[in-house]
Every structure is written in structure tokens, then in C-alpha cells.
């Protein structure tokens, strides 16, 4: 745990292997404002602020069953991952999310995601957290990892299909 991590009392994490090169996984993640196109609980998302990419770039997300929140990138490592702050929502105080891509080999990438947070609402927030929020956050994060995997791997299949189609079409000519 780093000093930066120590300001957060709670965290949930997930890891998943994506069966594509890291650059292909990055192509989905770096499109930060379009998270609604693959994240299961995000019904809408759009860019906020002036930055198009990298540190300072932000997005607004509408989360099913919770409401809206804003996320602003605070760290950006091209092809490797990013970190962003999250505005308060429900019993969660301002929080931080870190997404990392680790190249395992030429065709496999590990996605690691951690949400670090504190609680609001005193004892009520702690009660909600222990009864349901922590489990819901952990399940949501795991579902999000699965959604990224599905999106990235389906894009990989589409590009392979397109390449195969182009190859077959060139043979037919």
C-alpha cells in the first residue's frame, strides 16, 4: 500500500486475463468517455471538460440504480493504464479507481482494476457497506472486468474476421 492508498479505508479489486495483445485492450480502455458502450451498469456516459485524452480528461456516467457521477483522470500511462477520481455517489465518499494492463505474452493481457474508497453517512454508511455495498461493488467490478474482456475479445474476432474476409476476397479476384 502506498501513501496515496492510505487515505482510503476500503477497496475492492478484480483481475482478469484478456486473450488479446495489450495494445488491443488499451484501444477500448483509452476511449474513456464511451464506457457506456461496454460497461454493464453505465446507461450513458459523455466527455466533460476540455481535455480530449490523458490527465484532466473527464467523463460523466449515469449508473443504473445509483444516479450520476463524474470521473477525472489523474494519471495516464499510454498502453498501460490510468487512474481517476470519482465523485461521491450513495454512501461512497470521493474515491479513486486504478486500471492497469499487464502484458503476459504476445497474445494475453492481465487487466487489474482497484476501486479505493471511504464511506459517508457515519454509522448508516458503515451499515449499508457491511450489509450490501461491499458485495455489490465487488460483483459490479468483476462484471465490469468480464465486460471489458468480452468487448476487447469481440473486437479482436471482428478484426480477424475482416482480415479473413479481405484475404478471401483477394483470392477470388
RAFEN-V236022 format. One record per helix or strand of 3 or more residues. SS is the DSSP state (A for helix, B for strand). FROM is the first residue (numbers start at 1). TO is the last residue. If there is no record, write none. Layout:
<<SS & FROM & TO> <SS & FROM & TO>>
//
This chain:
<<A & 5 & 7> <B & 10 & 18> <A & 22 & 29> <A & 32 & 37> <B & 42 & 48> <B & 58 & 63> <B & 67 & 77> <B & 81 & 86> <B & 95 & 105> <B & 108 & 117> <A & 122 & 172>>
//
